[in-house]
Amino acid sequence: MAIMKKLKRVYKALKSDPKEISLNQLIEFLNLTGISKGALSEATYFACMKVLGESIGKLPLKLLQYNDKNGVTSARDHLLFSILKRPNPYMTSTTFWSTVEYNRNHYGNAYVLITGAGSNTKLWILESDKVKPWYDDAKILAETQDIYYVYSKGGKQYVFSSEEVLHFKTSNTFDGITGISVQEQLQSTIQGNIKAQNLLNRMYDSGFTAKAVMQYTGSLSDENVKTFISGIENYAKGALKDEGIENIIPIPLGATLTPLNVKLADNQFVEVKQYSALQIASAFGIKPYQIGDYTKSSYASAEAQQLSFYIDTLLYIIKQYEEEITYKLLSKEEVKSGLHFKFNVAVILRADLKTQIETLSSATGNFIYTPNEARAFLDLEAKEGGDRLLGNGASIPVELTGSQYLNTREKEEVKSWMKDIMEEVMKETKMAV
């Protein structure tokens, strides 16, 4: 408790620093804080967030362990196995990891609090905008340097050590501690797209009627001019359609209405907006086809598209998740024993049924998979006798390559030669023992 009180005093001192205050005032003056609320209203930004969030959410997280045969088995008996399906009582694994990824992309950092131990371990998502990492390089809190996370909620501050928080950040970072969100890097592009959408919305509201010049004779006061113009606008926008007046604009005698046409095509509105959308998608690592742009799609199949997305975008994200979860949730002894967390990417790289059958059949007939292992990929139950490796009878050791073409005498010589080698190896082995 004393340490927490000390950290609170230090944190309050940092907040009261005039430099910190002037920086916050500058950020507010430049309106850099408002983008967080409006960014999600931009269609491309929202689509990219959705694609990444759902991509991580659909990947099953597994707890695996290497065995003595250099293979991998599922650690179903481990105490942490239950959190793979239910990280906390209120979220499924799908919702939980999708939400974490959503926060990571939108704020640049996602924080998950670890509570409990063993089978009682629970994971809780902290609001990213209410967490501030604090690096204790001055050793105020302990004799060793460490990172602490200050969480502000309901007027209170909670301090957690680095071992208590899973921290996931974007690849864009200058200090390796905190990530930078896409909305910060592409602020002008995202804001430009939001303004473009607002312009389009206003044109819809006005019935695609641009600004116009009203010429009239006579002298009207400012109030009368406003009333006069307001009446014309109501007719132009179709505001009186409920009264049966929608397409007719009455013009008083002596008045002329001259529209100032602004054509979207003349301003290359569509092309500019499409280019901005591609810039935002590229910053997220999202392929054009994933945001509905198929103009330059060059992939031969859906499988190739998913493979490209996995290698170019998801691989870095998944690797970071696996490393952080394994390091924070498992002890050093468990990691040395071969325990590790791993996302199952096969669900997004899975081919069509015909290709799966052909691939598994080839692997089963070439000593790679046993029949039961191949059946497991298709969610089929194991069968008796299906745990043996099968293969082509023509397959032989590399040392005997070409022996199938020898005559009987030569084959006997090869057999005798192999027998002598085996006896010599056995003799040397016994002497060594």
TORKOL-4160 file (C-alpha; in steps of 0.2 Angstrom, whole numbers, padded with zeros to 4 digits, m for minus):
433
<pt num="1" X="0000" Y="0000" Z="0000"/>
<pt num="2" X="0014" Y="0012" Z="0004"/>
<pt num="3" X="0021" Y="0009" Z="m0013"/>
<pt num="4" X="0005" Y="0013" Z="m0021"/>
<pt num="5" X="0003" Y="0029" Z="m0011"/>
<pt num="6" X="0021" Y="0034" Z="m0016"/>
<pt num="7" X="0017" Y="0031" Z="m0035"/>
<pt num="8" X="0001" Y="0041" Z="m0034"/>
<pt num="9" X="0010" Y="0056" Z="m0027"/>
<pt num="10" X="0023" Y="0055" Z="m0041"/>
<pt num="11" X="0009" Y="0053" Z="m0054"/>
<pt num="12" X="0000" Y="0068" Z="m0047"/>
<pt num="13" X="0017" Y="0078" Z="m0047"/>
<pt num="14" X="0019" Y="0074" Z="m0065"/>
<pt num="15" X="0001" Y="0080" Z="m0069"/>
<pt num="16" X="0004" Y="0096" Z="m0061"/>
<pt num="17" X="0020" Y="0099" Z="m0071"/>
<pt num="18" X="0018" Y="0116" Z="m0080"/>
<pt num="19" X="0026" Y="0107" Z="m0096"/>
<pt num="20" X="0013" Y="0094" Z="m0095"/>
<pt num="21" X="m0001" Y="0106" Z="m0093"/>
<pt num="22" X="0005" Y="0117" Z="m0108"/>
<pt num="23" X="0006" Y="0101" Z="m0119"/>
<pt num="24" X="m0011" Y="0096" Z="m0115"/>
<pt num="25" X="m0017" Y="0114" Z="m0119"/>
<pt num="26" X="m0008" Y="0113" Z="m0135"/>
<pt num="27" X="m0016" Y="0097" Z="m0140"/>
<pt num="28" X="m0033" Y="0103" Z="m0135"/>
<pt num="29" X="m0030" Y="0120" Z="m0145"/>
<pt num="30" X="m0025" Y="0110" Z="m0161"/>
<pt num="31" X="m0041" Y="0099" Z="m0159"/>
<pt num="32" X="m0030" Y="0083" Z="m0159"/>
<pt num="33" X="m0041" Y="0075" Z="m0146"/>
<pt num="34" X="m0057" Y="0075" Z="m0156"/>
<pt num="35" X="m0052" Y="0063" Z="m0169"/>
<pt num="36" X="m0055" Y="0048" Z="m0158"/>
<pt num="37" X="m0074" Y="0051" Z="m0158"/>
<pt num="38" X="m0076" Y="0054" Z="m0176"/>
<pt num="39" X="m0064" Y="0042" Z="m0184"/>
<pt num="40" X="m0076" Y="0027" Z="m0182"/>
<pt num="41" X="m0088" Y="0037" Z="m0193"/>
<pt num="42" X="m0077" Y="0035" Z="m0208"/>
<pt num="43" X="m0082" Y="0020" Z="m0218"/>
<pt num="44" X="m0065" Y="0014" Z="m0223"/>
<pt num="45" X="m0058" Y="0016" Z="m0205"/>
<pt num="46" X="m0072" Y="0006" Z="m0198"/>
<pt num="47" X="m0071" Y="m0007" Z="m0211"/>
<pt num="48" X="m0052" Y="m0010" Z="m0207"/>
<pt num="49" X="m0056" Y="m0010" Z="m0188"/>
<pt num="50" X="m0069" Y="m0023" Z="m0191"/>
<pt num="51" X="m0058" Y="m0034" Z="m0202"/>
<pt num="52" X="m0044" Y="m0035" Z="m0190"/>
<pt num="53" X="m0055" Y="m0037" Z="m0175"/>
<pt num="54" X="m0065" Y="m0051" Z="m0182"/>
<pt num="55" X="m0049" Y="m0059" Z="m0189"/>
<pt num="56" X="m0041" Y="m0061" Z="m0172"/>
<pt num="57" X="m0058" Y="m0065" Z="m0164"/>
<pt num="58" X="m0061" Y="m0080" Z="m0175"/>
<pt num="59" X="m0044" Y="m0088" Z="m0171"/>
<pt num="60" X="m0045" Y="m0101" Z="m0158"/>
<pt num="61" X="m0031" Y="m0099" Z="m0144"/>
<pt num="62" X="m0023" Y="m0115" Z="m0139"/>
<pt num="63" X="m0012" Y="m0120" Z="m0125"/>
<pt num="64" X="0001" Y="m0133" Z="m0132"/>
<pt num="65" X="0016" Y="m0142" Z="m0125"/>
<pt num="66" X="0031" Y="m0150" Z="m0134"/>
<pt num="67" X="0033" Y="m0169" Z="m0130"/>
<pt num="68" X="0049" Y="m0180" Z="m0130"/>
<pt num="69" X="0046" Y="m0184" Z="m0149"/>
<pt num="70" X="0047" Y="m0166" Z="m0155"/>
<pt num="71" X="0029" Y="m0166" Z="m0157"/>
<pt num="72" X="0015" Y="m0155" Z="m0150"/>
<pt num="73" X="0000" Y="m0160" Z="m0139"/>
<pt num="74" X="m0014" Y="m0150" Z="m0132"/>
<pt num="75" X="m0011" Y="m0146" Z="m0113"/>
<pt num="76" X="m0029" Y="m0150" Z="m0108"/>
<pt num="77" X="m0025" Y="m0154" Z="m0090"/>
<pt num="78" X="m0016" Y="m0137" Z="m0087"/>
<pt num="79" X="m0025" Y="m0125" Z="m0074"/>
<pt num="80" X="m0025" Y="m0111" Z="m0087"/>
<pt num="81" X="m0034" Y="m0122" Z="m0100"/>
<pt num="82" X="m0051" Y="m0115" Z="m0095"/>
<pt num="83" X="m0047" Y="m0097" Z="m0099"/>
<pt num="84" X="m0045" Y="m0102" Z="m0118"/>
<pt num="85" X="m0064" Y="m0103" Z="m0119"/>
<pt num="86" X="m0069" Y="m0090" Z="m0106"/>
<pt num="87" X="m0057" Y="m0077" Z="m0101"/>
<pt num="88" X="m0069" Y="m0070" Z="m0089"/>
<pt num="89" X="m0087" Y="m0074" Z="m0084"/>
<pt num="90" X="m0094" Y="m0060" Z="m0096"/>
<pt num="91" X="m0085" Y="m0063" Z="m0112"/>
<pt num="92" X="m0082" Y="m0078" Z="m0124"/>
<pt num="93" X="m0065" Y="m0080" Z="m0131"/>
<pt num="94" X="m0071" Y="m0074" Z="m0148"/>
<pt num="95" X="m0078" Y="m0057" Z="m0141"/>
<pt num="96" X="m0064" Y="m0055" Z="m0129"/>
<pt num="97" X="m0049" Y="m0056" Z="m0141"/>
<pt num="98" X="m0059" Y="m0046" Z="m0154"/>
<pt num="99" X="m0062" Y="m0032" Z="m0142"/>
<pt num="100" X="m0043" Y="m0032" Z="m0137"/>
<pt num="101" X="m0039" Y="m0030" Z="m0155"/>
<pt num="102" X="m0051" Y="m0017" Z="m0158"/>
<pt num="103" X="m0043" Y="m0007" Z="m0144"/>
<pt num="104" X="m0026" Y="m0010" Z="m0150"/>
<pt num="105" X="m0029" Y="m0003" Z="m0167"/>
<pt num="106" X="m0040" Y="0012" Z="m0162"/>
<pt num="107" X="m0029" Y="0018" Z="m0147"/>
<pt num="108" X="m0013" Y="0010" Z="m0152"/>
<pt num="109" X="m0012" Y="0000" Z="m0136"/>
<pt num="110" X="m0023" Y="m0013" Z="m0128"/>
<pt num="111" X="m0022" Y="m0018" Z="m0109"/>
<pt num="112" X="m0028" Y="m0033" Z="m0101"/>
<pt num="113" X="m0028" Y="m0035" Z="m0082"/>
<pt num="114" X="m0023" Y="m0053" Z="m0075"/>
<pt num="115" X="m0032" Y="m0057" Z="m0059"/>
<pt num="116" X="m0032" Y="m0074" Z="m0049"/>
<pt num="117" X="m0021" Y="m0088" Z="m0051"/>
<pt num="118" X="m0021" Y="m0106" Z="m0058"/>
<pt num="119" X="m0039" Y="m0111" Z="m0063"/>
<pt num="120" X="m0046" Y="m0095" Z="m0055"/>
<pt num="121" X="m0036" Y="m0084" Z="m0067"/>
<pt num="122" X="m0047" Y="m0071" Z="m0076"/>
<pt num="123" X="m0043" Y="m0058" Z="m0089"/>
<pt num="124" X="m0051" Y="m0041" Z="m0089"/>
<pt num="125" X="m0050" Y="m0028" Z="m0103"/>
<pt num="126" X="m0045" Y="m0010" Z="m0097"/>
<pt num="127" X="m0051" Y="0005" Z="m0106"/>
<pt num="128" X="m0035" Y="0010" Z="m0116"/>
<pt num="129" X="m0039" Y="0029" Z="m0115"/>
<pt num="130" X="m0039" Y="0027" Z="m0096"/>
<pt num="131" X="m0022" Y="0018" Z="m0094"/>
<pt num="132" X="m0005" Y="0027" Z="m0094"/>
<pt num="133" X="0011" Y="0017" Z="m0094"/>
<pt num="134" X="0024" Y="0024" Z="m0082"/>
<pt num="135" X="0042" Y="0019" Z="m0083"/>
<pt num="136" X="0051" Y="0019" Z="m0066"/>
<pt num="137" X="0068" Y="0022" Z="m0072"/>
<pt num="138" X="0072" Y="0033" Z="m0056"/>
<pt num="139" X="0069" Y="0017" Z="m0046"/>
<pt num="140" X="0057" Y="0026" Z="m0035"/>
<pt num="141" X="0046" Y="0011" Z="m0032"/>
<pt num="142" X="0058" Y="m0003" Z="m0031"/>
<pt num="143" X="0077" Y="m0006" Z="m0033"/>
<pt num="144" X="0075" Y="m0013" Z="m0051"/>
<pt num="145" X="0068" Y="m0003" Z="m0065"/>
<pt num="146" X="0050" Y="m0008" Z="m0071"/>
<pt num="147" X="0035" Y="m0002" Z="m0080"/>
<pt num="148" X="0019" Y="0002" Z="m0071"/>
<pt num="149" X="0002" Y="0005" Z="m0077"/>
<pt num="150" X="m0009" Y="0019" Z="m0069"/>
<pt num="151" X="m0027" Y="0015" Z="m0072"/>
<pt num="152" X="m0039" Y="0030" Z="m0069"/>
<pt num="153" X="m0057" Y="0025" Z="m0066"/>
<pt num="154" X="m0071" Y="0034" Z="m0056"/>
<pt num="155" X="m0060" Y="0047" Z="m0049"/>
<pt num="156" X="m0048" Y="0034" Z="m0042"/>
<pt num="157" X="m0031" Y="0028" Z="m0048"/>
<pt num="158" X="m0025" Y="0010" Z="m0048"/>
<pt num="159" X="m0007" Y="0005" Z="m0051"/>
<pt num="160" X="m0002" Y="m0012" Z="m0058"/>
<pt num="161" X="0015" Y="m0019" Z="m0061"/>
<pt num="162" X="0021" Y="m0026" Z="m0078"/>
<pt num="163" X="0017" Y="m0044" Z="m0073"/>
<pt num="164" X="m0001" Y="m0040" Z="m0070"/>
<pt num="165" X="m0005" Y="m0032" Z="m0087"/>
<pt num="166" X="m0005" Y="m0040" Z="m0104"/>
<pt num="167" X="0001" Y="m0025" Z="m0115"/>
<pt num="168" X="m0003" Y="m0027" Z="m0134"/>
<pt num="169" X="0004" Y="m0012" Z="m0145"/>
<pt num="170" X="0004" Y="m0008" Z="m0164"/>
<pt num="171" X="0020" Y="m0011" Z="m0174"/>
<pt num="172" X="0021" Y="0008" Z="m0175"/>
<pt num="173" X="0032" Y="0013" Z="m0159"/>
<pt num="174" X="0047" Y="0024" Z="m0156"/>
<pt num="175" X="0051" Y="0018" Z="m0138"/>
<pt num="176" X="0045" Y="0000" Z="m0139"/>
<pt num="177" X="0034" Y="0003" Z="m0124"/>
<pt num="178" X="0019" Y="0012" Z="m0131"/>
<pt num="179" X="0011" Y="0010" Z="m0149"/>
<pt num="180" X="0005" Y="0024" Z="m0160"/>
<pt num="181" X="m0012" Y="0022" Z="m0168"/>
<pt num="182" X="m0017" Y="0023" Z="m0186"/>
<pt num="183" X="m0029" Y="0038" Z="m0182"/>
<pt num="184" X="m0014" Y="0048" Z="m0175"/>
<pt num="185" X="m0003" Y="0044" Z="m0190"/>
<pt num="186" X="m0016" Y="0047" Z="m0204"/>
<pt num="187" X="m0026" Y="0061" Z="m0195"/>
<pt num="188" X="m0027" Y="0073" Z="m0210"/>
<pt num="189" X="m0032" Y="0058" Z="m0221"/>
<pt num="190" X="m0046" Y="0052" Z="m0210"/>
<pt num="191" X="m0052" Y="0069" Z="m0206"/>
<pt num="192" X="m0052" Y="0073" Z="m0225"/>
<pt num="193" X="m0063" Y="0058" Z="m0228"/>
<pt num="194" X="m0075" Y="0062" Z="m0214"/>
<pt num="195" X="m0077" Y="0080" Z="m0221"/>
<pt num="196" X="m0080" Y="0072" Z="m0238"/>
<pt num="197" X="m0094" Y="0061" Z="m0231"/>
<pt num="198" X="m0101" Y="0076" Z="m0222"/>
<pt num="199" X="m0101" Y="0086" Z="m0239"/>
<pt num="200" X="m0110" Y="0072" Z="m0247"/>
<pt num="201" X="m0123" Y="0071" Z="m0233"/>
<pt num="202" X="m0126" Y="0089" Z="m0234"/>
<pt num="203" X="m0129" Y="0088" Z="m0253"/>
<pt num="204" X="m0141" Y="0074" Z="m0250"/>
<pt num="205" X="m0150" Y="0085" Z="m0237"/>
<pt num="206" X="m0151" Y="0099" Z="m0250"/>
<pt num="207" X="m0158" Y="0087" Z="m0264"/>
<pt num="208" X="m0141" Y="0089" Z="m0273"/>
<pt num="209" X="m0145" Y="0108" Z="m0275"/>
<pt num="210" X="m0129" Y="0118" Z="m0273"/>
<pt num="211" X="m0127" Y="0136" Z="m0269"/>
<pt num="212" X="m0137" Y="0148" Z="m0279"/>
<pt num="213" X="m0138" Y="0167" Z="m0283"/>
<pt num="214" X="m0155" Y="0175" Z="m0280"/>
<pt num="215" X="m0158" Y="0191" Z="m0290"/>
<pt num="216" X="m0173" Y="0201" Z="m0285"/>
<pt num="217" X="m0179" Y="0219" Z="m0287"/>
<pt num="218" X="m0184" Y="0230" Z="m0273"/>
<pt num="219" X="m0177" Y="0233" Z="m0255"/>
<pt num="220" X="m0179" Y="0221" Z="m0241"/>
<pt num="221" X="m0173" Y="0221" Z="m0224"/>
<pt num="222" X="m0161" Y="0208" Z="m0218"/>
<pt num="223" X="m0175" Y="0199" Z="m0208"/>
<pt num="224" X="m0186" Y="0199" Z="m0224"/>
<pt num="225" X="m0172" Y="0193" Z="m0234"/>
<pt num="226" X="m0169" Y="0178" Z="m0222"/>
<pt num="227" X="m0188" Y="0174" Z="m0223"/>
<pt num="228" X="m0188" Y="0175" Z="m0242"/>
<pt num="229" X="m0173" Y="0164" Z="m0244"/>
<pt num="230" X="m0179" Y="0152" Z="m0231"/>
<pt num="231" X="m0196" Y="0149" Z="m0241"/>
<pt num="232" X="m0186" Y="0146" Z="m0257"/>
<pt num="233" X="m0175" Y="0134" Z="m0249"/>
<pt num="234" X="m0189" Y="0124" Z="m0241"/>
<pt num="235" X="m0196" Y="0121" Z="m0259"/>
<pt num="236" X="m0179" Y="0117" Z="m0266"/>
<pt num="237" X="m0175" Y="0104" Z="m0252"/>
<pt num="238" X="m0192" Y="0096" Z="m0254"/>
<pt num="239" X="m0197" Y="0101" Z="m0236"/>
<pt num="240" X="m0215" Y="0103" Z="m0241"/>
<pt num="241" X="m0217" Y="0086" Z="m0249"/>
<pt num="242" X="m0229" Y="0081" Z="m0236"/>
<pt num="243" X="m0241" Y="0095" Z="m0242"/>
<pt num="244" X="m0239" Y="0088" Z="m0260"/>
<pt num="245" X="m0226" Y="0101" Z="m0266"/>
<pt num="246" X="m0209" Y="0092" Z="m0270"/>
<pt num="247" X="m0203" Y="0096" Z="m0287"/>
<pt num="248" X="m0209" Y="0114" Z="m0290"/>
<pt num="249" X="m0200" Y="0129" Z="m0284"/>
<pt num="250" X="m0211" Y="0145" Z="m0285"/>
<pt num="251" X="m0201" Y="0161" Z="m0289"/>
<pt num="252" X="m0209" Y="0178" Z="m0286"/>
<pt num="253" X="m0211" Y="0190" Z="m0300"/>
<pt num="254" X="m0196" Y="0199" Z="m0303"/>
<pt num="255" X="m0184" Y="0187" Z="m0295"/>
<pt num="256" X="m0172" Y="0175" Z="m0303"/>
<pt num="257" X="m0164" Y="0160" Z="m0296"/>
<pt num="258" X="m0147" Y="0155" Z="m0304"/>
<pt num="259" X="m0139" Y="0139" Z="m0297"/>
<pt num="260" X="m0120" Y="0138" Z="m0295"/>
<pt num="261" X="m0117" Y="0120" Z="m0300"/>
<pt num="262" X="m0103" Y="0111" Z="m0292"/>
<pt num="263" X="m0101" Y="0094" Z="m0300"/>
<pt num="264" X="m0092" Y="0080" Z="m0291"/>
<pt num="265" X="m0085" Y="0073" Z="m0307"/>
<pt num="266" X="m0076" Y="0090" Z="m0310"/>
<pt num="267" X="m0067" Y="0089" Z="m0293"/>
<pt num="268" X="m0063" Y="0071" Z="m0295"/>
<pt num="269" X="m0072" Y="0068" Z="m0279"/>
<pt num="270" X="m0074" Y="0049" Z="m0281"/>
<pt num="271" X="m0056" Y="0046" Z="m0287"/>
<pt num="272" X="m0049" Y="0056" Z="m0272"/>
<pt num="273" X="m0060" Y="0048" Z="m0259"/>
<pt num="274" X="m0055" Y="0031" Z="m0266"/>
<pt num="275" X="m0037" Y="0035" Z="m0265"/>
<pt num="276" X="m0039" Y="0041" Z="m0247"/>
<pt num="277" X="m0048" Y="0025" Z="m0243"/>
<pt num="278" X="m0033" Y="0014" Z="m0250"/>
<pt num="279" X="m0021" Y="0024" Z="m0240"/>
<pt num="280" X="m0031" Y="0021" Z="m0224"/>
<pt num="281" X="m0032" Y="0002" Z="m0228"/>
<pt num="282" X="m0014" Y="0001" Z="m0232"/>
<pt num="283" X="m0009" Y="0009" Z="m0215"/>
<pt num="284" X="m0019" Y="m0005" Z="m0207"/>
<pt num="285" X="m0012" Y="m0019" Z="m0218"/>
<pt num="286" X="m0029" Y="m0022" Z="m0226"/>
<pt num="287" X="m0030" Y="m0028" Z="m0244"/>
<pt num="288" X="m0041" Y="m0018" Z="m0256"/>
<pt num="289" X="m0053" Y="m0032" Z="m0259"/>
<pt num="290" X="m0057" Y="m0033" Z="m0240"/>
<pt num="291" X="m0064" Y="m0015" Z="m0241"/>
<pt num="292" X="m0074" Y="m0019" Z="m0257"/>
<pt num="293" X="m0061" Y="m0013" Z="m0270"/>
<pt num="294" X="m0059" Y="m0027" Z="m0283"/>
<pt num="295" X="m0053" Y="m0016" Z="m0297"/>
<pt num="296" X="m0035" Y="m0023" Z="m0296"/>
<pt num="297" X="m0038" Y="m0040" Z="m0288"/>
<pt num="298" X="m0025" Y="m0052" Z="m0295"/>
<pt num="299" X="m0027" Y="m0067" Z="m0284"/>
<pt num="300" X="m0032" Y="m0083" Z="m0292"/>
<pt num="301" X="m0041" Y="m0090" Z="m0277"/>
<pt num="302" X="m0049" Y="m0085" Z="m0260"/>
<pt num="303" X="m0035" Y="m0096" Z="m0252"/>
<pt num="304" X="m0021" Y="m0086" Z="m0260"/>
<pt num="305" X="m0030" Y="m0070" Z="m0254"/>
<pt num="306" X="m0031" Y="m0076" Z="m0236"/>
<pt num="307" X="m0013" Y="m0082" Z="m0236"/>
<pt num="308" X="m0007" Y="m0065" Z="m0242"/>
<pt num="309" X="m0017" Y="m0057" Z="m0228"/>
<pt num="310" X="m0010" Y="m0069" Z="m0215"/>
<pt num="311" X="0008" Y="m0066" Z="m0220"/>
<pt num="312" X="0008" Y="m0048" Z="m0224"/>
<pt num="313" X="m0003" Y="m0042" Z="m0209"/>
<pt num="314" X="m0009" Y="m0055" Z="m0196"/>
<pt num="315" X="0008" Y="m0064" Z="m0194"/>
<pt num="316" X="0016" Y="m0050" Z="m0184"/>
<pt num="317" X="0000" Y="m0047" Z="m0174"/>
<pt num="318" X="m0002" Y="m0065" Z="m0169"/>
<pt num="319" X="0016" Y="m0067" Z="m0165"/>
<pt num="320" X="0015" Y="m0052" Z="m0153"/>
<pt num="321" X="0000" Y="m0059" Z="m0145"/>
<pt num="322" X="0007" Y="m0077" Z="m0142"/>
<pt num="323" X="0024" Y="m0070" Z="m0135"/>
<pt num="324" X="0015" Y="m0058" Z="m0123"/>
<pt num="325" X="0002" Y="m0071" Z="m0117"/>
<pt num="326" X="0015" Y="m0085" Z="m0115"/>
<pt num="327" X="0027" Y="m0073" Z="m0105"/>
<pt num="328" X="0014" Y="m0066" Z="m0094"/>
<pt num="329" X="0003" Y="m0081" Z="m0090"/>
<pt num="330" X="0016" Y="m0095" Z="m0089"/>
<pt num="331" X="0030" Y="m0097" Z="m0077"/>
<pt num="332" X="0048" Y="m0099" Z="m0083"/>
<pt num="333" X="0048" Y="m0117" Z="m0078"/>
<pt num="334" X="0032" Y="m0120" Z="m0088"/>
<pt num="335" X="0040" Y="m0112" Z="m0103"/>
<pt num="336" X="0056" Y="m0122" Z="m0102"/>
<pt num="337" X="0045" Y="m0138" Z="m0101"/>
<pt num="338" X="0038" Y="m0134" Z="m0118"/>
<pt num="339" X="0022" Y="m0125" Z="m0114"/>
<pt num="340" X="0016" Y="m0111" Z="m0125"/>
<pt num="341" X="0001" Y="m0102" Z="m0131"/>
<pt num="342" X="m0003" Y="m0102" Z="m0150"/>
<pt num="343" X="m0017" Y="m0096" Z="m0161"/>
<pt num="344" X="m0024" Y="m0109" Z="m0173"/>
<pt num="345" X="m0022" Y="m0100" Z="m0190"/>
<pt num="346" X="m0028" Y="m0115" Z="m0200"/>
<pt num="347" X="m0046" Y="m0108" Z="m0198"/>
<pt num="348" X="m0042" Y="m0094" Z="m0210"/>
<pt num="349" X="m0030" Y="m0104" Z="m0221"/>
<pt num="350" X="m0042" Y="m0118" Z="m0224"/>
<pt num="351" X="m0045" Y="m0123" Z="m0242"/>
<pt num="352" X="m0060" Y="m0129" Z="m0250"/>
<pt num="353" X="m0066" Y="m0147" Z="m0246"/>
<pt num="354" X="m0059" Y="m0155" Z="m0262"/>
<pt num="355" X="m0041" Y="m0147" Z="m0260"/>
<pt num="356" X="m0042" Y="m0152" Z="m0241"/>
<pt num="357" X="m0045" Y="m0170" Z="m0246"/>
<pt num="358" X="m0032" Y="m0171" Z="m0259"/>
<pt num="359" X="m0019" Y="m0163" Z="m0248"/>
<pt num="360" X="m0023" Y="m0174" Z="m0233"/>
<pt num="361" X="m0023" Y="m0190" Z="m0244"/>
<pt num="362" X="m0006" Y="m0185" Z="m0251"/>
<pt num="363" X="0001" Y="m0182" Z="m0234"/>
<pt num="364" X="m0006" Y="m0198" Z="m0227"/>
<pt num="365" X="0001" Y="m0209" Z="m0241"/>
<pt num="366" X="0019" Y="m0201" Z="m0239"/>
<pt num="367" X="0022" Y="m0205" Z="m0220"/>
<pt num="368" X="0018" Y="m0187" Z="m0214"/>
<pt num="369" X="0001" Y="m0189" Z="m0206"/>
<pt num="370" X="m0007" Y="m0205" Z="m0199"/>
<pt num="371" X="m0025" Y="m0208" Z="m0205"/>
<pt num="372" X="m0032" Y="m0202" Z="m0188"/>
<pt num="373" X="m0022" Y="m0186" Z="m0188"/>
<pt num="374" X="m0029" Y="m0182" Z="m0206"/>
<pt num="375" X="m0047" Y="m0186" Z="m0200"/>
<pt num="376" X="m0044" Y="m0174" Z="m0185"/>
<pt num="377" X="m0042" Y="m0160" Z="m0198"/>
<pt num="378" X="m0059" Y="m0164" Z="m0204"/>
<pt num="379" X="m0067" Y="m0165" Z="m0187"/>
<pt num="380" X="m0070" Y="m0184" Z="m0189"/>
<pt num="381" X="m0067" Y="m0197" Z="m0175"/>
<pt num="382" X="m0052" Y="m0208" Z="m0174"/>
<pt num="383" X="m0053" Y="m0226" Z="m0180"/>
<pt num="384" X="m0045" Y="m0241" Z="m0173"/>
<pt num="385" X="m0028" Y="m0245" Z="m0182"/>
<pt num="386" X="m0027" Y="m0227" Z="m0189"/>
<pt num="387" X="m0012" Y="m0221" Z="m0178"/>
<pt num="388" X="0001" Y="m0230" Z="m0189"/>
<pt num="389" X="0010" Y="m0221" Z="m0203"/>
<pt num="390" X="0007" Y="m0227" Z="m0220"/>
<pt num="391" X="0016" Y="m0225" Z="m0236"/>
<pt num="392" X="0020" Y="m0231" Z="m0253"/>
<pt num="393" X="0029" Y="m0248" Z="m0253"/>
<pt num="394" X="0041" Y="m0241" Z="m0266"/>
<pt num="395" X="0049" Y="m0229" Z="m0254"/>
<pt num="396" X="0066" Y="m0234" Z="m0248"/>
<pt num="397" X="0080" Y="m0226" Z="m0238"/>
<pt num="398" X="0091" Y="m0215" Z="m0247"/>
<pt num="399" X="0106" Y="m0226" Z="m0245"/>
<pt num="400" X="0098" Y="m0240" Z="m0255"/>
<pt num="401" X="0093" Y="m0229" Z="m0269"/>
<pt num="402" X="0095" Y="m0239" Z="m0286"/>
<pt num="403" X="0096" Y="m0255" Z="m0277"/>
<pt num="404" X="0079" Y="m0260" Z="m0284"/>
<pt num="405" X="0087" Y="m0261" Z="m0301"/>
<pt num="406" X="0101" Y="m0274" Z="m0296"/>
<pt num="407" X="0101" Y="m0292" Z="m0301"/>
<pt num="408" X="0099" Y="m0306" Z="m0287"/>
<pt num="409" X="0117" Y="m0308" Z="m0284"/>
<pt num="410" X="0120" Y="m0289" Z="m0282"/>
<pt num="411" X="0105" Y="m0288" Z="m0270"/>
<pt num="412" X="0113" Y="m0301" Z="m0259"/>
<pt num="413" X="0129" Y="m0291" Z="m0259"/>
<pt num="414" X="0119" Y="m0276" Z="m0254"/>
<pt num="415" X="0110" Y="m0285" Z="m0240"/>
<pt num="416" X="0127" Y="m0292" Z="m0234"/>
<pt num="417" X="0135" Y="m0275" Z="m0234"/>
<pt num="418" X="0120" Y="m0267" Z="m0225"/>
<pt num="419" X="0121" Y="m0282" Z="m0212"/>
<pt num="420" X="0140" Y="m0279" Z="m0209"/>
<pt num="421" X="0137" Y="m0260" Z="m0206"/>
<pt num="422" X="0123" Y="m0263" Z="m0194"/>
<pt num="423" X="0134" Y="m0276" Z="m0184"/>
<pt num="424" X="0148" Y="m0264" Z="m0184"/>
<pt num="425" X="0137" Y="m0250" Z="m0177"/>
<pt num="426" X="0130" Y="m0261" Z="m0164"/>
<pt num="427" X="0147" Y="m0266" Z="m0158"/>
<pt num="428" X="0153" Y="m0248" Z="m0157"/>
<pt num="429" X="0137" Y="m0244" Z="m0147"/>
<pt num="430" X="0140" Y="m0258" Z="m0134"/>
<pt num="431" X="0158" Y="m0253" Z="m0132"/>
<pt num="432" X="0153" Y="m0235" Z="m0129"/>
<pt num="433" X="0141" Y="m0240" Z="m0116"/>
